[in-house]
């Protein structure tokens, strides 16, 4: 054998090896393409389906009153502190009454003077009336005496009103509790000067009953139409792991607009017998707008599933669409008995959806297996390298 013929053999061997590898990959690919597609499935079961609207809220007392002062003055006595329990009419604090006591004495003196003037004018008019009847007094002078009496009576009424106002101002030096409750906040301090010119300064905040609280939950305008009175609410705050339950008592029509986002207040009453909830706490509320227990349910992904090439007019729509909120007709696909069997839709009637599961009214039974997702055929194992040596081969 010549040297030229020997040099051709490595090239021939390389070409044959490349052809073999290409043929192996082609046949392996055809095998994978011919393999049946796989499915992810779920079992139809009974359970709870609960549709909720989430909203953030602030805890407040049901009745909360800000107590201030209608007059100016200096606080010289303080009778309550934070968390003090009070009854209606209890003294909260006392303003220095000296100025108002002097104003009352002045008003009383002016009243007495006006009363004396009125009495004098009454007697004078009586005497002039007797002289007029005897034609010993001119009519014009008598008319003048009548006018003087009317003026004296008017001055008396004016001084009595001033005296009454001075007495009211003096009484307002004593700040009283307007209702039974607890002091949850105070700004009043002994020696503090109050200037009540246009607005009454806030001295105390009084809560009626902390065993019954109110949550002002802000609900987005997109969901406010689902909120109704007497709906059950589950509310959580960061301070406690356990939830609190309440009830919607009012949906307010006043819009709250912040940065072009419109919300509405849903008022929720919550029982607070242990007084764990404190005024001002914030948390998340779940308003239950629809609830079903022990009903057939299927995952929403089964309602959205469509096999390749499906032309069905039903179906759940693309992922992320709004949950079903009313009775409707949809379709699902049951897992085929054989991999080669054709997939056929099953029409079902659905009810309430919580975004994950949907209530099945009819069309399915408990234990049915529905398809939720199409997946490529599973590989038998890692693809071997035809160029590598077999495990039992020794070099």
MARVEX-84749 format. One record per residue (C-alpha): residue in one letter; x, y, z. Coordinates in steps of 0.05 Angstrom, whole numbers. Each point is the difference from the previous one (the first is absolute). Example, Ala and Ser with C-alpha at 12.3 -4.5 7.8 and 13.67 -1.06 7.14 Angstrom:
2
<'A'; <246; -90; 156>>
<'S'; <27; 69; -13>>
% end
This chain:
395
<'X'; <0; 0; 0>>
<'X'; <28; 67; -21>>
<'X'; <8; 59; 47>>
<'X'; <-52; 41; -40>>
<'X'; <-53; -55; 9>>
<'X'; <14; -3; 75>>
<'X'; <-10; 75; 8>>
<'X'; <-72; -4; -29>>
<'X'; <-27; -46; 54>>
<'X'; <-5; 52; 57>>
<'X'; <-41; 46; -45>>
<'X'; <-46; -56; -21>>
<'X'; <-10; -21; 73>>
<'X'; <-17; 72; 21>>
<'X'; <-53; 6; -56>>
<'X'; <-33; -65; 20>>
<'X'; <-1; 19; 73>>
<'X'; <-31; 69; -15>>
<'X'; <-54; -33; -43>>
<'X'; <-15; -49; 56>>
<'X'; <-8; 54; 52>>
<'X'; <-45; 42; -45>>
<'X'; <-44; -61; -14>>
<'X'; <-5; -15; 74>>
<'X'; <-21; 71; 18>>
<'X'; <-52; 1; -56>>
<'X'; <-33; -65; 21>>
<'X'; <2; 21; 73>>
<'X'; <-34; 67; -17>>
<'X'; <-54; -35; -40>>
<'X'; <-12; -46; 59>>
<'X'; <-9; 60; 47>>
<'X'; <-47; 35; -49>>
<'X'; <-43; -62; -6>>
<'X'; <-6; -8; 76>>
<'X'; <-67; 20; 30>>
<'X'; <-5; 68; 36>>
<'X'; <-6; 0; 76>>
<'X'; <-50; 35; 45>>
<'X'; <-2; 31; 68>>
<'X'; <-65; -18; 35>>
<'X'; <-41; 14; 62>>
<'X'; <-55; -38; 35>>
<'X'; <-70; 30; 9>>
<'X'; <-14; 0; 74>>
<'X'; <-46; 30; 52>>
<'X'; <22; 60; 40>>
<'X'; <-10; 73; 16>>
<'X'; <-4; 56; -52>>
<'X'; <3; 69; 30>>
<'X'; <1; 64; -41>>
<'X'; <30; 59; 37>>
<'X'; <15; 74; -12>>
<'X'; <63; 23; 35>>
<'X'; <5; 69; 30>>
<'X'; <45; 36; 50>>
<'X'; <-31; 35; 59>>
<'X'; <10; 37; 65>>
<'X'; <-31; -19; 67>>
<'X'; <-40; 54; 35>>
<'X'; <-50; 3; 57>>
<'X'; <-72; 0; -25>>
<'X'; <-13; 65; 38>>
<'X'; <58; 47; 9>>
<'X'; <-7; 72; 26>>
<'X'; <52; 56; 1>>
<'X'; <-10; 42; 62>>
<'X'; <25; 72; -4>>
<'X'; <-12; 68; 31>>
<'X'; <-47; 54; -25>>
<'X'; <35; 55; 40>>
<'X'; <71; 23; 9>>
<'X'; <37; -7; 65>>
<'X'; <54; -37; 39>>
<'X'; <-8; -71; 26>>
<'X'; <11; -1; 75>>
<'X'; <-27; -70; 17>>
<'X'; <2; -66; -37>>
<'X'; <-45; -57; 25>>
<'X'; <12; -56; -51>>
<'X'; <58; -33; -37>>
<'X'; <9; -50; -57>>
<'X'; <-45; -61; 6>>
<'X'; <-42; 33; 55>>
<'X'; <-72; -26; 0>>
<'X'; <-51; 55; 8>>
<'X'; <-75; 8; 6>>
<'X'; <-44; 52; -33>>
<'X'; <9; 66; 38>>
<'X'; <66; -18; 33>>
<'X'; <50; 58; 4>>
<'X'; <58; -8; -48>>
<'X'; <38; 65; 14>>
<'X'; <-11; 69; 30>>
<'X'; <18; 68; -31>>
<'X'; <19; 60; 42>>
<'X'; <-69; 33; 13>>
<'X'; <23; 67; 28>>
<'X'; <-11; 40; -64>>
<'X'; <-69; -30; -11>>
<'X'; <-21; 9; 72>>
<'X'; <16; 74; -6>>
<'X'; <-39; 5; -65>>
<'X'; <-60; -32; 33>>
<'X'; <2; 49; 59>>
<'X'; <2; 58; -49>>
<'X'; <-58; -28; -40>>
<'X'; <-41; -9; 64>>
<'X'; <13; 72; 20>>
<'X'; <-21; 26; -68>>
<'X'; <-63; -42; 5>>
<'X'; <-18; 28; 68>>
<'X'; <11; 71; -25>>
<'X'; <-44; -12; -61>>
<'X'; <-54; -31; 44>>
<'X'; <-1; 61; 46>>
<'X'; <-6; 46; -60>>
<'X'; <-57; -41; -27>>
<'X'; <-37; 2; 67>>
<'X'; <9; 75; 4>>
<'X'; <-28; 11; -70>>
<'X'; <-60; -44; 17>>
<'X'; <-17; 44; 61>>
<'X'; <11; 64; -38>>
<'X'; <-46; -22; -56>>
<'X'; <-53; -19; 52>>
<'X'; <1; 70; 31>>
<'X'; <-3; 35; -67>>
<'X'; <-58; -44; -21>>
<'X'; <-41; 25; 61>>
<'X'; <16; 72; -18>>
<'X'; <-18; -12; -73>>
<'X'; <-68; -28; 20>>
<'X'; <-13; 65; 40>>
<'X'; <24; 40; -60>>
<'X'; <57; 28; 42>>
<'X'; <56; -28; -44>>
<'X'; <13; 8; -75>>
<'X'; <-8; -60; -46>>
<'X'; <69; 9; -31>>
<'X'; <35; -5; 66>>
<'X'; <-39; -63; 17>>
<'X'; <21; -32; -67>>
<'X'; <71; 17; 18>>
<'X'; <-6; -35; 67>>
<'X'; <-27; -63; -35>>
<'X'; <60; -1; -47>>
<'X'; <47; 7; 59>>
<'X'; <-31; -62; 33>>
<'X'; <7; -41; -63>>
<'X'; <74; 19; -5>>
<'X'; <11; -18; 73>>
<'X'; <-32; -68; -11>>
<'X'; <44; -12; -61>>
<'X'; <63; 18; 39>>
<'X'; <-21; -49; 54>>
<'X'; <-8; -57; -50>>
<'X'; <69; 17; -29>>
<'X'; <34; -1; 67>>
<'X'; <-34; -66; 18>>
<'X'; <26; -31; -64>>
<'X'; <70; 24; 16>>
<'X'; <-6; -28; 69>>
<'X'; <-23; -67; -28>>
<'X'; <59; -2; -48>>
<'X'; <49; 16; 56>>
<'X'; <-30; -57; 41>>
<'X'; <5; -49; -58>>
<'X'; <73; 20; -11>>
<'X'; <14; -11; 73>>
<'X'; <-32; -69; -2>>
<'X'; <43; -17; -61>>
<'X'; <62; 8; 43>>
<'X'; <-16; -70; 23>>
<'X'; <10; -50; -57>>
<'X'; <-48; -59; 8>>
<'X'; <-3; -69; -31>>
<'X'; <-56; -1; -53>>
<'X'; <-10; -76; 5>>
<'X'; <22; -63; 35>>
<'X'; <66; -27; -26>>
<'X'; <75; 0; 4>>
<'X'; <52; 54; -12>>
<'X'; <42; -26; -58>>
<'X'; <38; 64; -12>>
<'X'; <12; 67; 34>>
<'X'; <40; 62; -15>>
<'X'; <-22; 39; 62>>
<'X'; <54; 17; 51>>
<'X'; <-3; 42; 64>>
<'X'; <23; 70; -16>>
<'X'; <-17; -6; -74>>
<'X'; <-31; 63; -30>>
<'X'; <-59; -11; -47>>
<'X'; <-18; 50; -53>>
<'X'; <-69; -15; -26>>
<'X'; <-8; 53; -54>>
<'X'; <-31; -37; -59>>
<'X'; <9; -74; 13>>
<'X'; <-8; -37; 65>>
<'X'; <68; -28; 20>>
<'X'; <1; -76; 7>>
<'X'; <16; -19; 72>>
<'X'; <-25; -73; 5>>
<'X'; <-23; -56; -45>>
<'X'; <-54; -43; 33>>
<'X'; <-20; -69; -26>>
<'X'; <-67; -27; 20>>
<'X'; <10; -76; 1>>
<'X'; <65; -35; -19>>
<'X'; <-32; -69; 2>>
<'X'; <-33; 18; -67>>
<'X'; <45; 27; -53>>
<'X'; <-9; 26; -71>>
<'X'; <45; -11; -60>>
<'X'; <1; 51; -56>>
<'X'; <21; -45; -57>>
<'X'; <16; 34; -67>>
<'X'; <-26; -41; -59>>
<'X'; <21; 13; -71>>
<'X'; <-54; 27; -47>>
<'X'; <9; -63; -43>>
<'X'; <-27; -44; 56>>
<'X'; <-46; 46; 40>>
<'X'; <-61; -26; -39>>
<'X'; <10; -69; 33>>
<'X'; <-2; 27; 71>>
<'X'; <-67; -4; 36>>
<'X'; <-23; 9; 71>>
<'X'; <2; -60; 47>>
<'X'; <57; -34; -38>>
<'X'; <49; -38; 44>>
<'X'; <70; 28; 8>>
<'X'; <65; -30; 24>>
<'X'; <50; 52; 25>>
<'X'; <73; -8; 20>>
<'X'; <49; 48; 33>>
<'X'; <75; -8; 9>>
<'X'; <-5; -2; 76>>
<'X'; <-36; -68; 3>>
<'X'; <4; -63; -42>>
<'X'; <-74; -17; 8>>
<'X'; <-52; 34; -44>>
<'X'; <-59; 41; 24>>
<'X'; <-70; -7; -30>>
<'X'; <-47; 57; -16>>
<'X'; <-58; 21; -43>>
<'X'; <-11; 54; -52>>
<'X'; <-50; 50; 28>>
<'X'; <6; 57; -51>>
<'X'; <28; 16; -69>>
<'X'; <13; 74; -5>>
<'X'; <-12; 37; -65>>
<'X'; <52; 53; 12>>
<'X'; <60; -12; -47>>
<'X'; <71; 2; 27>>
<'X'; <48; 21; -56>>
<'X'; <75; -7; 9>>
<'X'; <48; 6; -59>>
<'X'; <-56; -14; -50>>
<'X'; <-21; -63; 38>>
<'X'; <-71; 1; 25>>
<'X'; <-21; -41; 61>>
<'X'; <-62; -3; 43>>
<'X'; <-7; -13; 74>>
<'X'; <-33; -64; 23>>
<'X'; <-17; 5; 74>>
<'X'; <11; -66; 37>>
<'X'; <-20; -13; 72>>
<'X'; <44; -47; 40>>
<'X'; <-11; -27; 70>>
<'X'; <59; 13; 46>>
<'X'; <-18; -30; 68>>
<'X'; <73; -8; 21>>
<'X'; <18; 69; -26>>
<'X'; <57; -29; -40>>
<'X'; <-14; 47; -58>>
<'X'; <26; 70; 14>>
<'X'; <-23; 64; -34>>
<'X'; <43; 16; -59>>
<'X'; <23; -71; -16>>
<'X'; <3; -17; -74>>
<'X'; <-9; -66; -34>>
<'X'; <-28; -38; -59>>
<'X'; <-74; -17; -5>>
<'X'; <-29; -56; -43>>
<'X'; <-73; 15; -15>>
<'X'; <-34; -65; -18>>
<'X'; <-47; 15; -58>>
<'X'; <-18; -73; -15>>
<'X'; <13; -65; 36>>
<'X'; <-15; -73; -14>>
<'X'; <18; -59; 44>>
<'X'; <4; -74; -18>>
<'X'; <-11; 11; -74>>
<'X'; <33; -31; -61>>
<'X'; <58; 43; -23>>
<'X'; <51; -1; -55>>
<'X'; <63; 42; -9>>
<'X'; <-7; 60; -45>>
<'X'; <57; -25; -43>>
<'X'; <-45; -57; -22>>
<'X'; <-52; 50; -25>>
<'X'; <54; 38; -38>>
<'X'; <31; -61; -33>>
<'X'; <-7; -9; -75>>
<'X'; <35; -54; -41>>
<'X'; <40; 22; -61>>
<'X'; <-44; 15; -59>>
<'X'; <-64; 4; 42>>
<'X'; <-56; 41; -32>>
<'X'; <-49; -6; 58>>
<'X'; <-42; 62; 12>>
<'X'; <3; -10; 75>>
<'X'; <60; 3; 46>>
<'X'; <25; 39; 58>>
<'X'; <38; 55; -35>>
<'X'; <73; 18; 8>>
<'X'; <35; -6; 68>>
<'X'; <-11; 60; 45>>
<'X'; <-71; 14; -20>>
<'X'; <-51; 18; 54>>
<'X'; <-29; -58; 40>>
<'X'; <-70; -24; -18>>
<'X'; <-51; 36; 43>>
<'X'; <-65; -29; -26>>
<'X'; <-29; -65; -26>>
<'X'; <30; -13; -69>>
<'X'; <15; -55; -50>>
<'X'; <72; -20; -12>>
<'X'; <40; -61; -22>>
<'X'; <53; -47; 26>>
<'X'; <38; -59; -30>>
<'X'; <3; -67; 36>>
<'X'; <64; -40; 0>>
<'X'; <-6; -51; -57>>
<'X'; <-2; -74; 16>>
<'X'; <53; -13; -54>>
<'X'; <56; 47; -20>>
<'X'; <-22; -3; -73>>
<'X'; <-73; 16; 15>>
<'X'; <-27; 66; -26>>
<'X'; <-13; 54; 51>>
<'X'; <-73; 22; 2>>
<'X'; <-28; 58; 41>>
<'X'; <-49; -11; 57>>
<'X'; <-49; 57; 12>>
<'X'; <-9; 19; 73>>
<'X'; <-39; 52; 38>>
<'X'; <41; 40; 49>>
<'X'; <-16; 45; 59>>
<'X'; <42; 39; 48>>
<'X'; <75; 6; -11>>
<'X'; <54; 21; 49>>
<'X'; <53; 10; -54>>
<'X'; <31; -69; 12>>
<'X'; <-60; -47; 1>>
<'X'; <-68; 5; -32>>
<'X'; <-65; -31; 25>>
<'X'; <-27; -54; -48>>
<'X'; <-76; 0; -3>>
<'X'; <-7; -57; -50>>
<'X'; <38; -38; -53>>
<'X'; <52; -34; 45>>
<'X'; <0; -48; 58>>
<'X'; <46; -7; 59>>
<'X'; <64; -38; -20>>
<'X'; <0; 21; -73>>
<'X'; <70; 16; -26>>
<'X'; <4; 63; -41>>
<'X'; <58; 26; -42>>
<'X'; <31; 65; 25>>
<'X'; <62; 7; -45>>
<'X'; <32; -30; -62>>
<'X'; <73; -20; 7>>
<'X'; <50; -31; -49>>
<'X'; <13; -75; 1>>
<'X'; <45; -22; 56>>
<'X'; <69; -25; -19>>
<'X'; <19; -70; 18>>
<'X'; <66; 23; 28>>
<'X'; <60; 42; -16>>
<'X'; <20; -1; -73>>
<'X'; <62; -45; -9>>
<'X'; <61; 24; -38>>
<'X'; <13; -49; -56>>
<'X'; <73; 19; -1>>
<'X'; <11; -17; 74>>
<'X'; <24; -68; 21>>
<'X'; <-48; -49; 31>>
<'X'; <5; -8; 76>>
<'X'; <28; -71; -8>>
<'X'; <51; 16; -53>>
<'X'; <73; 7; 20>>
<'X'; <47; 44; -37>>
% end
